[in-house]
Amino acid sequence: MDINKKKATTFVILLGCISLFADMTYESARSINGQYLEVLGTSGTTVGWVAGLGELLGYGLRIVSGYFADKTKKYWLIAISGYIINLLSVPLLALAGYWQLAVVLMILERIGKALRTPSRDAMLSFGASQMGSGWGFGLHEAMDQTGATVGPLLIALALYAHNNNYKIAYAFLAIPAIIAITILLVASSLYPNPSNLEIKNTSLVTKGYPKLFWLYILSTVFIALGYADFPLMAYHFKSHSIMNDETIPIFYAIAMAAEGLVALLLGKLFDKLGITVLIVASFIAFFFAPLVFRGNFFMALIGVIIWGIGMGAQESVMKAIVAEMLPAQNRGKGFGLFNTAFGTFWFTGSFIMGRLYDISINRLILFSVITQLIAVILLVFLIDGKALKILKVKQNIHT
């Protein structure tokens, strides 16, 4: 391994460590947010609306953050600011005595993530260019999901040990939050200019946004439209007594473990096979809704694993494709645009599914399955052989 590749790999691993402890913080919170809101007296519509609004802001504001990241090149400053807001909002939920205050903090956590993610993804793409984008993003996501797996398990243990005291559980999450911020500050001092890690090459795309990029966004927004957020699933598990309170975060941890393992596998396969792996993963994922919302305990378990598979593809292959399509100077804005479109439709879908849940669970399932199927069809017809050829040529540059 040459010295540049070694430095890039170390950088990607450092970012992965940050994400590991960050996910241990906010993904743990997300594993109990749904049932916490139920305890505080909200409806399924409210849970779906809150989850959707959080994702809308969490994704939608990334277009602004990404623009300023590329404009100012202050990737670290923007990322650090976002992480602080993102992570410190979580333990403050321990002080929320009313659902309205809890909602504000949950949304603030998503805003912090919106601020820091385009900068983080752009910096990650610089390092991943040395390794192969699929493998780099997949490795990062695997580390990310390690935290998202361990965290909910610890939260489940905390709930069990403290008689389902949610305030103690949220307060506990201050520990991984502080660790993540500490590693972040160390990484920023060791790699003050991460763009220097980017492989310089003359790729097929040199400026602007190619038509393929917009076609790709069109297909992926249907994935977002029909993908339920976990708080709505957690609300369903509790309200229908599918399982006890401390088991719900364990289910979330299992989904996160599946997401991490799948991200690692799909990332590696993407560097060899291209976008076909996203089509296959998306086809598998649209079976999650009937299993989760109409199944018994064991069917729900299979459903959340399938849901995790879809999330793994979204967090690794989807981002790797964006990195392959766009030049370095437009990547922050590109990730911002992509995430804004994805988040807007995630919000729309979450709101619709939350409303449908209160009306008819069968209609919710039908809506989810149809939109996911449309996404697969669009990926097949819009991201065709030409796209595969383009991405394959770009991947060959790395190897």
PEGI-V443920 format. One record per pair of residues at least 4 apart in sequence whose ideal C-beta (glycine too) atoms are under 8 Angstrom apart, sorted by the first residue. I is the first residue (numbers start at 1). J is the second residue. D is the distance in Angstrom with one decimal. If there is no record, write none. Layout:
i:j:d
I:J:D
I:J:D
//
This chain:
i:j:d
1:5:5.1
1:6:5.0
1:9:7.3
2:6:6.9
3:7:6.3
4:8:6.3
4:130:6.3
4:197:7.2
5:9:6.2
5:130:4.6
5:131:7.0
6:10:6.4
7:11:6.4
7:197:6.6
8:12:6.4
8:126:7.7
8:127:4.2
8:128:7.6
8:129:7.4
8:130:3.6
8:131:6.5
8:197:4.7
9:13:6.4
9:127:7.4
9:130:7.1
9:131:6.2
10:14:6.4
11:15:6.6
11:123:7.9
11:126:7.9
11:127:4.2
11:187:7.5
11:191:5.4
11:194:6.3
11:197:6.1
12:16:6.3
12:124:6.5
12:127:4.4
12:128:6.1
12:131:6.7
12:136:5.4
12:139:6.2
12:140:5.9
13:17:6.6
13:139:7.6
13:143:7.4
14:18:6.8
14:183:6.9
14:186:7.8
14:187:4.5
14:190:7.4
14:191:7.5
15:19:6.4
15:120:6.8
15:123:6.9
15:124:5.5
15:127:7.3
15:140:6.0
15:187:6.9
16:20:6.2
16:139:6.5
16:140:4.8
16:142:7.7
16:143:3.2
16:144:6.6
17:21:6.9
17:143:6.7
17:183:5.3
18:22:5.9
18:83:7.6
18:180:5.4
18:183:5.0
18:184:5.1
18:187:6.6
19:23:5.7
19:120:8.0
19:140:6.5
19:143:6.1
19:144:4.0
19:147:6.7
19:180:7.9
20:24:6.5
20:143:5.0
20:144:6.4
20:146:5.4
20:147:3.8
20:180:7.8
21:25:6.7
21:147:5.8
21:176:4.4
21:177:7.5
21:179:4.6
21:180:3.7
21:183:6.8
22:26:6.5
22:83:6.6
22:86:7.1
22:87:6.1
22:144:8.0
22:147:6.9
22:176:7.6
22:177:7.6
22:180:4.3
23:27:4.5
23:144:5.2
23:145:6.9
23:146:7.9
23:147:3.7
23:148:4.1
23:151:6.6
23:256:7.7
24:28:6.1
24:147:3.8
24:148:7.1
24:150:6.0
24:151:3.7
24:154:7.8
24:173:7.7
24:176:4.0
24:180:7.8
25:29:7.0
25:87:5.2
25:90:5.2
25:147:7.9
25:151:6.9
25:173:5.0
25:176:4.7
25:177:4.5
25:180:6.5
26:30:6.3
26:86:6.4
26:87:6.8
26:90:5.4
26:109:5.7
26:113:7.3
27:31:6.6
27:147:6.9
27:148:3.9
27:151:5.7
27:152:6.8
27:252:7.6
27:256:6.4
28:32:7.3
28:90:7.8
28:148:7.9
28:151:3.5
28:152:5.2
28:154:7.0
28:155:4.6
28:169:7.9
28:173:5.7
28:176:7.9
28:249:7.2
29:33:5.9
29:90:4.7
29:93:6.5
29:106:7.7
29:109:7.2
29:170:6.6
29:173:6.3
30:230:6.0
30:231:6.8
30:252:7.4
31:151:7.5
31:152:4.0
31:155:6.2
31:230:6.9
31:234:7.2
31:248:6.9
31:249:3.9
31:252:3.7
31:253:7.1
32:36:5.4
32:152:7.9
32:155:6.0
32:159:7.4
32:166:6.3
32:169:6.4
32:234:7.4
32:248:7.2
32:249:5.7
33:37:6.3
33:51:7.9
33:102:7.9
33:106:5.9
33:231:5.1
33:234:7.5
34:38:6.6
34:47:5.6
34:51:7.6
34:230:6.9
34:231:3.3
34:232:6.6
34:233:7.3
34:234:3.3
34:235:4.5
34:238:7.4
34:248:7.9
35:39:6.4
35:234:5.2
35:235:6.9
35:237:7.8
35:238:4.7
35:245:6.0
35:248:6.0
36:40:6.5
36:93:7.6
36:102:6.6
36:166:5.0
37:42:4.5
37:46:6.9
37:47:5.5
37:50:6.9
37:99:5.7
37:102:6.5
37:103:7.6
37:231:7.2
37:235:7.4
38:42:6.4
38:47:7.3
38:235:5.7
38:238:5.5
38:239:6.7
39:166:6.8
40:98:6.8
40:99:3.8
40:102:6.2
41:99:6.1
42:46:4.0
42:47:6.0
42:50:7.8
42:99:5.2
43:47:7.2
43:358:6.6
44:48:6.2
44:232:7.0
44:235:5.7
44:236:7.7
44:239:7.3
44:354:5.8
44:357:4.4
44:358:4.9
45:49:6.1
45:354:5.1
45:355:5.6
45:357:7.6
45:358:5.2
46:50:6.1
46:99:7.7
46:354:7.6
47:51:6.2
47:231:5.4
47:232:5.7
47:235:4.7
47:354:6.2
48:52:6.0
48:229:7.7
48:232:5.2
48:350:5.3
48:351:6.0
48:353:5.8
48:354:1.5
48:355:6.7
48:357:6.5
49:53:6.1
49:350:7.5
49:351:5.5
49:354:5.7
50:54:6.2
50:103:5.3
50:106:6.4
50:107:7.3
50:231:7.4
51:55:6.5
51:229:4.0
51:231:4.6
51:232:6.1
51:350:5.0
51:354:7.3
52:56:6.2
52:229:7.1
52:346:6.7
52:347:4.1
52:348:7.2
52:349:7.2
52:350:2.9
52:351:4.5
52:354:6.9
53:57:6.4
53:107:6.2
53:347:6.1
53:351:7.9
54:58:5.7
54:106:5.8
54:107:5.1
54:109:7.5
54:110:3.9
55:59:5.9
55:110:6.8
55:229:6.5
55:343:5.3
55:346:4.2
55:347:5.4
55:350:6.3
56:60:5.1
56:343:5.4
56:344:6.1
56:346:6.9
56:347:3.2
57:61:5.6
57:107:6.1
57:110:5.3
57:111:5.3
57:114:6.1
57:343:7.6
58:62:7.8
58:110:3.4
58:111:6.9
58:113:5.1
58:114:4.9
58:343:6.0
59:114:6.7
59:339:4.5
59:340:5.9
59:342:5.4
59:343:1.8
59:344:6.9
59:346:6.3
59:347:7.9
60:114:7.1
60:339:8.0
60:340:5.0
60:343:4.9
60:344:5.8
60:347:7.6
61:65:6.1
61:111:6.4
61:114:3.8
61:115:6.9
61:340:7.8
62:66:5.5
62:114:5.1
62:117:5.7
62:118:5.0
62:335:6.8
62:336:4.4
62:339:4.1
62:340:5.7
62:343:7.2
63:67:6.4
63:333:7.4
63:336:4.1
63:337:5.6
63:339:7.5
63:340:4.0
64:68:6.7
64:336:7.1
65:69:6.2
65:78:6.2
65:82:7.2
65:114:6.1
65:115:5.1
65:116:7.5
65:117:7.3
65:118:5.0
65:119:6.9
65:336:6.1
66:70:6.5
66:118:3.5
66:119:7.7
66:122:7.6
66:332:4.3
66:333:4.8
66:334:7.3
66:335:5.4
66:336:2.4
66:337:7.1
66:339:7.7
67:71:5.9
67:332:7.3
67:333:5.3
67:336:6.2
68:72:5.6
68:74:7.8
68:78:6.5
69:73:7.5
69:74:7.2
69:75:5.6
69:78:5.4
69:118:5.4
69:119:4.4
69:122:6.0
69:332:3.8
69:333:7.9
69:336:7.8
70:122:7.5
70:329:6.7
70:330:6.7
70:331:7.3
70:332:3.9
70:333:5.0
72:77:8.0
72:78:7.7
73:195:7.3
74:78:5.8
75:79:6.0
75:119:4.2
75:120:7.9
75:122:6.1
75:123:5.2
75:194:6.7
75:195:7.7
75:332:7.5
76:80:6.0
76:119:7.5
76:123:7.9
76:188:4.4
76:192:7.2
77:81:6.5
78:82:6.4
78:115:6.4
78:116:6.6
78:118:8.0
78:119:4.5
79:83:6.2
79:116:4.5
79:119:4.2
79:120:5.2
79:123:7.2
79:184:7.3
79:188:8.0
80:84:6.5
80:116:7.5
80:181:7.9
80:184:6.1
80:185:7.2
80:188:6.7
81:85:6.8
81:115:6.0
81:116:7.1
82:86:5.7
82:112:5.0
82:113:6.7
82:114:7.2
82:115:3.2
82:116:2.5
82:117:7.2
82:119:7.4
83:87:5.8
83:112:6.9
83:116:5.1
83:180:6.8
83:181:6.1
83:184:5.7
84:88:5.9
84:112:7.1
84:181:6.5
85:89:6.3
85:108:6.5
85:109:7.6
85:111:6.5
85:112:3.1
85:115:6.5
86:109:5.7
86:111:8.0
86:112:3.0
86:113:4.7
86:115:7.6
86:116:6.3
87:109:8.0
87:112:7.2
87:177:3.9
87:180:6.0
87:181:6.4
88:92:6.6
88:177:6.3
89:93:7.5
89:105:5.0
89:106:7.7
89:108:4.5
89:109:4.0
89:112:6.3
90:105:7.8
90:109:5.9
90:170:6.6
90:173:5.0
90:174:7.9
90:177:6.3
91:170:5.8
91:171:5.6
91:172:7.9
91:173:5.2
91:174:3.9
91:177:6.4
92:96:7.4
92:105:5.5
92:170:7.8
93:102:6.0
93:105:5.2
93:106:7.4
93:167:8.0
93:170:4.2
94:167:4.5
94:168:7.3
94:170:4.1
94:171:4.0
95:101:7.9
95:167:7.8
96:101:4.3
96:102:4.1
96:105:6.1
97:101:6.9
98:102:7.1
99:103:6.2
100:104:6.8
101:105:6.6
102:106:6.2
103:107:6.3
104:108:6.2
105:109:6.5
106:110:7.0
107:111:6.5
108:112:6.6
109:113:6.8
110:114:6.5
111:115:6.6
112:116:6.6
113:117:5.7
114:339:7.9
116:120:5.6
117:121:5.9
117:335:7.4
117:339:6.8
118:122:6.1
118:332:5.0
118:333:7.8
118:335:4.6
118:336:4.6
118:339:7.1
119:123:6.4
119:332:6.6
120:124:6.1
121:125:6.3
121:319:6.2
121:323:7.9
121:331:7.7
121:332:7.9
121:335:4.7
122:126:7.0
122:328:8.0
122:331:4.9
122:332:4.4
122:335:6.3
123:127:7.1
123:194:4.4
123:195:7.8
124:128:5.7
124:136:6.8
124:137:6.8
124:140:5.8
125:129:6.4
125:133:6.9
125:136:7.7
125:137:7.9
125:198:7.7
125:323:4.2
125:328:7.5
125:331:5.6
126:194:5.0
126:195:5.3
126:196:7.7
126:197:4.5
126:198:4.3
126:328:7.0
127:131:7.3
127:136:6.4
127:194:6.6
127:197:4.9
128:132:7.2
128:133:5.1
128:135:7.4
128:136:2.4
128:137:5.8
128:140:7.5
128:320:7.6
128:323:6.8
129:133:6.7
129:136:7.5
129:197:7.2
129:198:5.3
129:199:4.5
129:323:7.6
129:398:6.8
130:136:7.7
130:197:6.4
130:199:6.1
130:398:7.7
131:135:5.2
131:136:4.4
131:139:7.5
131:398:7.7
132:136:6.4
132:271:4.2
132:395:6.8
132:398:5.0
132:399:7.0
133:137:6.0
133:270:7.7
133:271:7.2
133:320:4.2
133:323:4.7
133:324:5.5
133:395:7.6
133:398:7.4
134:138:5.8
134:266:7.5
134:267:4.2
134:268:6.4
134:269:7.3
134:270:3.4
134:271:4.0
134:316:7.2
134:317:6.7
134:320:4.6
134:395:7.7
135:139:6.0
135:267:5.2
135:268:5.5
135:271:5.6
136:140:6.5
136:267:7.5
136:320:7.6
137:141:6.1
137:263:7.7
137:267:5.6
137:315:7.8
137:316:4.9
137:317:7.7
137:319:5.1
137:320:4.5
137:323:7.2
138:142:6.3
138:263:5.0
138:264:4.8
138:265:7.4
138:266:6.4
138:267:1.9
138:268:6.1
138:270:7.5
138:316:4.5
138:317:7.9
138:320:7.5
139:143:6.7
139:264:6.6
139:267:6.8
140:144:6.0
140:316:8.0
141:145:6.1
141:259:7.4
141:260:6.4
141:263:3.5
141:264:7.2
141:267:7.1
141:312:6.8
141:315:4.8
141:316:4.5
142:146:6.7
142:260:4.5
142:261:7.1
142:263:5.6
142:264:4.1
143:147:7.4
143:260:7.7
144:148:6.5
144:260:6.9
144:263:7.9
144:315:7.2
145:149:6.0
145:256:4.9
145:257:6.7
145:259:4.8
145:260:2.7
145:261:7.8
145:263:6.6
145:312:7.5
145:315:8.0
146:150:6.3
146:260:5.9
147:151:5.7
147:176:7.2
148:152:7.2
148:253:7.6
148:256:3.7
148:259:7.2
148:260:7.2
149:153:6.8
149:253:4.8
149:254:7.8
149:256:4.4
149:257:4.3
149:260:6.5
150:154:6.4
150:253:7.4
151:155:6.3
151:173:7.6
151:176:6.8
151:253:7.5
152:156:6.3
152:249:3.9
152:250:6.8
152:252:4.6
152:253:3.9
152:256:6.8
153:157:6.6
153:249:7.2
153:250:6.4
153:253:4.7
154:158:6.3
154:172:7.3
155:159:6.4
155:169:5.2
155:172:7.4
155:173:7.7
155:249:4.8
156:160:6.4
156:246:4.8
156:247:7.3
156:248:7.9
156:249:4.3
156:250:5.0
156:253:7.3
157:161:6.1
157:246:7.9
158:162:6.0
158:168:6.2
158:169:4.6
158:172:5.5
159:164:5.1
159:165:7.3
159:166:7.4
159:169:5.7
159:245:6.1
159:246:4.6
159:249:7.3
160:246:4.6
162:168:4.7
162:169:7.3
164:245:5.1
164:246:7.1
165:169:6.8
166:170:6.3
167:171:6.4
168:172:6.5
169:173:7.4
173:177:6.2
174:178:6.3
175:179:6.7
176:180:6.2
177:181:6.6
178:182:6.4
179:183:6.6
180:184:6.3
181:185:6.6
182:186:6.6
183:187:6.2
184:188:6.5
185:189:6.7
186:190:6.4
187:191:6.1
188:192:6.7
191:197:7.7
195:328:6.8
198:328:5.1
199:397:7.5
199:398:6.9
201:397:5.3
202:206:7.2
203:327:6.7
203:394:5.8
203:397:6.7
204:390:5.8
204:393:6.4
204:394:6.4
205:210:5.4
205:325:6.2
205:326:6.4
205:327:5.9
206:327:5.9
207:327:6.4
207:329:7.8
207:330:7.2
208:330:7.1
209:213:4.7
209:214:6.7
209:326:7.0
209:330:7.0
209:334:6.8
209:337:7.5
210:214:8.0
210:325:6.4
211:215:6.3
212:216:6.1
212:325:6.3
212:383:7.7
212:386:7.9
212:387:5.6
212:390:6.8
213:217:6.6
213:322:7.7
213:325:5.1
213:326:6.8
213:334:7.1
214:218:6.6
215:219:6.8
215:382:4.5
215:383:6.8
215:387:8.0
216:220:6.4
216:321:6.5
216:322:7.8
216:325:7.1
216:382:7.4
216:383:6.1
216:387:7.7
217:221:6.3
217:337:7.4
217:338:6.0
217:341:4.9
217:342:7.9
218:222:7.9
218:378:6.4
218:382:6.5
219:223:7.6
219:375:5.9
219:378:3.7
219:379:4.8
219:382:5.3
219:383:6.3
220:224:6.7
220:318:6.3
220:338:7.6
220:341:7.6
220:342:6.1
220:375:7.0
221:225:6.2
221:341:5.3
221:342:6.3
221:344:7.6
221:345:4.1
222:226:6.7
222:345:7.4
222:371:5.2
222:372:7.3
222:374:4.8
222:375:3.7
222:378:6.3
223:227:6.1
223:282:6.1
223:285:7.8
223:310:7.5
223:314:6.9
223:342:7.9
223:371:7.8
223:372:6.6
223:375:4.4
224:341:8.0
224:342:4.7
224:343:7.3
224:344:8.0
224:345:4.2
224:346:4.2
224:349:6.3
225:345:4.5
225:346:7.5
225:348:6.2
225:349:4.0
225:371:4.6
225:375:7.9
226:286:7.1
226:289:7.7
226:349:5.7
226:367:6.6
226:368:4.4
226:369:7.3
226:370:7.2
226:371:3.0
226:372:4.6
226:375:7.2
227:285:7.7
227:307:7.9
227:310:6.7
227:314:8.0
227:346:6.8
227:349:6.6
227:368:7.4
227:372:7.5
228:232:5.2
228:233:6.0
228:288:7.8
228:289:6.5
228:292:7.3
228:307:7.7
228:349:7.8
228:350:7.2
228:353:5.5
228:364:7.8
228:368:6.4
229:233:7.7
229:346:7.6
229:350:5.3
230:234:5.9
230:252:5.9
230:255:7.3
230:307:7.8
231:235:6.2
232:236:6.6
232:350:7.1
232:353:6.4
232:354:6.0
232:357:6.5
233:237:6.4
233:292:5.4
233:293:7.7
233:304:7.0
233:307:7.6
234:238:6.5
234:248:5.1
234:252:7.4
235:239:5.9
235:357:7.9
236:240:5.8
236:242:7.2
236:292:7.2
236:293:6.0
236:357:7.1
236:361:8.0
237:242:4.3
237:243:5.5
237:248:5.4
237:251:7.3
237:300:6.8
238:242:7.8
238:245:6.8
238:248:6.8
242:296:7.3
242:297:5.9
242:300:5.7
243:247:4.0
243:248:6.2
243:251:7.2
243:297:6.0
243:300:7.7
244:248:7.9
246:250:7.2
247:251:6.4
248:252:6.7
249:253:6.3
250:254:6.6
251:255:6.6
251:300:7.2
251:301:6.7
251:304:5.1
252:256:6.3
252:304:7.4
253:257:6.4
254:258:6.5
254:301:7.1
254:304:6.3
254:305:6.4
254:308:7.3
255:259:6.3
255:304:4.4
255:305:6.4
255:307:5.7
255:308:3.6
255:311:7.2
256:260:6.4
256:308:6.4
257:261:6.4
257:308:7.3
258:262:6.0
258:304:8.0
258:305:4.8
258:308:3.4
258:309:5.8
258:312:6.8
259:263:6.1
259:308:4.2
259:309:7.2
259:311:4.5
259:312:4.1
259:315:6.9
260:264:6.7
260:312:6.9
261:265:6.5
261:312:7.4
262:266:5.7
262:281:7.1
262:308:7.0
262:309:4.9
262:312:3.3
262:313:6.8
262:316:7.9
263:267:5.9
263:312:4.1
263:313:7.6
263:315:5.9
263:316:3.8
263:317:8.0
264:268:6.8
264:316:7.7
265:269:6.3
266:270:6.0
266:277:5.1
266:278:7.7
266:281:6.1
266:312:6.3
266:313:5.7
266:316:5.6
266:317:5.1
267:271:7.2
267:316:4.6
267:317:6.7
267:320:6.5
268:272:7.1
269:273:5.3
269:277:4.7
270:274:6.6
270:275:7.4
270:277:5.2
270:278:7.6
270:316:7.6
270:317:5.0
270:320:5.6
270:321:7.8
271:395:5.6
271:398:7.6
271:399:7.8
273:277:5.6
274:387:7.9
274:388:4.6
274:391:4.8
274:392:5.5
274:395:7.3
275:279:6.8
275:317:7.6
275:321:6.2
275:379:7.4
275:383:5.3
275:387:6.1
275:388:5.9
275:391:6.1
276:280:6.5
276:388:6.9
277:281:6.2
277:313:7.5
277:317:5.9
278:282:6.0
278:313:5.6
278:317:4.7
278:318:6.7
278:321:7.1
278:379:6.4
278:383:7.9
279:283:6.5
279:376:6.3
279:379:4.8
279:380:6.1
279:383:7.6
280:284:6.7
281:285:6.3
281:309:6.1
281:310:6.5
281:312:7.2
281:313:3.7
281:317:7.1
282:286:7.1
282:310:6.8
282:313:6.5
282:372:6.9
282:375:5.7
282:376:5.1
282:379:6.3
283:376:5.0
284:306:6.3
284:309:5.7
284:310:7.3
285:306:6.0
285:307:7.0
285:309:5.8
285:310:2.9
285:313:7.1
285:372:6.5
286:310:7.9
286:368:7.1
286:369:5.5
286:372:3.0
286:373:5.9
286:375:7.8
286:376:7.1
287:291:6.4
287:303:7.7
287:306:5.6
287:369:7.9
288:292:5.7
288:303:4.8
288:304:7.3
288:306:4.3
288:307:4.1
288:310:6.7
288:368:7.8
289:293:5.8
289:303:7.5
289:364:7.1
289:365:4.7
289:368:3.8
289:369:6.0
289:372:7.9
290:294:5.3
290:295:7.3
290:303:7.7
290:365:5.0
290:369:7.0
291:295:4.6
291:299:4.8
291:300:6.6
291:302:5.4
291:303:3.1
291:306:6.7
292:299:8.0
292:300:5.4
292:303:3.6
292:304:6.4
292:307:6.8
293:303:7.9
293:357:7.9
293:361:5.2
293:364:6.2
293:365:5.6
294:299:7.6
294:361:6.8
294:362:7.8
294:365:6.5
295:299:2.4
295:300:4.9
295:302:7.4
295:303:6.0
296:300:6.9
297:301:6.6
298:302:6.8
299:303:6.2
300:304:6.5
301:305:6.7
302:306:6.4
303:307:6.2
304:308:6.4
305:309:6.8
306:310:6.9
307:311:6.5
308:312:6.3
309:313:6.9
310:314:6.4
311:315:6.1
312:316:6.1
313:317:5.1
313:318:6.6
314:318:5.0
315:319:6.7
316:320:6.3
317:321:6.3
318:322:7.0
318:338:7.9
319:323:6.5
319:335:7.3
320:324:6.3
321:325:6.3
321:391:7.1
322:326:6.3
322:331:7.7
322:334:5.8
322:335:6.0
322:338:5.2
323:331:6.6
324:391:5.3
324:394:5.0
324:395:7.1
325:334:7.4
325:391:7.8
326:330:5.0
326:331:5.1
326:334:4.1
327:331:7.1
330:334:5.2
331:335:6.2
332:336:6.4
333:337:6.2
334:338:6.3
335:339:6.0
336:340:6.1
337:341:6.6
338:342:6.2
339:343:5.8
340:344:6.2
341:345:6.7
342:346:6.1
343:347:6.3
344:348:6.6
345:349:6.0
346:350:6.1
347:351:6.3
348:352:6.4
349:353:6.0
349:367:7.9
349:368:8.0
349:371:6.9
350:354:6.1
351:355:6.4
352:356:6.1
352:367:6.4
353:357:6.2
353:364:5.1
353:367:6.5
353:368:6.7
354:358:7.3
355:359:6.5
356:360:6.3
356:361:7.7
356:363:4.7
356:364:4.0
356:367:6.0
357:361:6.2
357:364:5.3
359:363:6.3
360:364:7.0
361:365:6.5
362:366:6.4
363:367:6.2
364:368:6.4
365:369:6.2
366:370:6.1
367:371:6.4
368:372:6.2
369:373:6.2
370:374:6.5
371:375:6.6
372:376:6.8
373:377:6.5
374:378:6.2
375:379:6.4
376:380:6.5
377:381:6.3
378:382:5.0
378:383:7.8
379:383:5.0
380:384:7.6
383:387:4.6
383:388:7.7
384:388:7.3
385:389:6.2
386:390:6.5
387:391:6.3
388:392:6.0
389:393:6.5
390:394:6.6
391:395:6.2
392:396:6.5
393:397:7.3
394:398:7.8
395:399:6.8
//
